[in-house]
Amino acid sequence: MLELDADAPGSSVASRYRVEVKLILPVRDEAAEAQIIAQIANRLAGIWEISEVKIEVENVIWTPDRITPEGRHILGLDRPPRGPELVQIKLP
């Protein structure tokens, strides 16, 4: 979610925003979770227009079932699986 931050320092110069990020991770691992949150917060801190970042990890596990039909099409997951192909080798 992106929300205008009217109280941010320097807000009279250019618009600044509050950002809320909600994550759904494939596994619950405290060390990995902390690293991902730190990376996201660090990356967003480098954007001047962002004044505040809130990152929340949802209490559900991500699975490929959550991919939308449009996402499956973009990723090429909507195509039927290909079977093993035979390779013919011809010797001289």
C-alpha positions in Angstrom: 0.0 0.0 0.0 1.2 3.5 -0.8 -0.1 6.4 1.2 0.8 10.1 1.0 2.7 11.3 4.0 1.7 15.0 4.5 3.7 15.2 7.8 7.0 14.0 6.4 10.0 16.5 6.7 10.4 18.2 3.3 6.8 17.4 2.4 6.3 21.0 1.2 9.0 20.5 -1.5 7.9 17.2 -3.0 5.5 14.4 -2.2 6.7 11.7 0.2 4.9 8.5 0.9 4.4 5.8 3.6 4.8 2.3 2.2 3.2 -0.9 3.7 4.5 -4.2 2.4 2.8 -7.5 3.2 4.8 -10.6 2.5 3.7 -14.2 2.1 6.8 -16.5 2.3 7.2 -20.1 1.1 8.7 -21.2 4.5 8.8 -19.8 8.0 12.5 -19.3 8.9 13.3 -16.5 11.3 16.8 -15.9 10.0 15.7 -15.8 6.3 12.6 -13.7 7.3 14.8 -11.1 9.0 17.2 -11.0 6.1 14.4 -10.5 3.5 12.8 -7.8 5.7 16.1 -6.0 6.1 16.8 -6.1 2.4 13.4 -4.7 1.5 13.6 -2.0 4.1 17.2 -1.1 3.0 16.2 -0.9 -0.6 13.2 1.3 0.0 15.2 3.6 2.4 17.2 4.6 -0.6 14.2 6.1 -2.3 13.9 9.7 -1.2 10.1 9.9 -1.9 9.5 7.2 0.7 9.4 8.5 4.3 8.3 5.4 6.2 8.2 1.7 5.6 6.2 -0.9 7.4 6.8 -4.6 6.5 4.6 -7.3 7.8 4.9 -11.1 7.2 1.5 -12.8 6.8 0.9 -15.9 8.9 0.3 -18.2 5.9 2.6 -20.2 3.7 3.0 -19.4 0.0 2.4 -22.2 -2.5 2.2 -22.2 -6.3 -1.6 -22.6 -6.0 -1.7 -18.9 -5.2 -0.5 -17.9 -8.7 -3.3 -16.3 -10.7 -4.3 -17.7 -14.2 -2.7 -14.5 -15.7 0.5 -15.1 -13.7 0.6 -18.8 -14.8 0.3 -17.6 -18.4 3.1 -15.1 -18.1 5.3 -17.7 -16.5 4.5 -20.3 -19.1 2.9 -22.6 -16.4 -0.4 -22.9 -18.3 1.1 -25.1 -21.1 0.7 -28.8 -21.0 3.8 -30.7 -19.7 6.0 -32.1 -22.4 6.9 -35.7 -22.3 10.4 -37.1 -22.8 11.6 -36.5 -26.3 13.5 -39.2 -28.2 16.9 -38.2 -29.6 18.1 -40.1 -32.6 21.9 -40.3 -33.0 23.2 -41.2 -36.3 26.8 -42.5 -36.5 28.8 -42.1 -39.7 
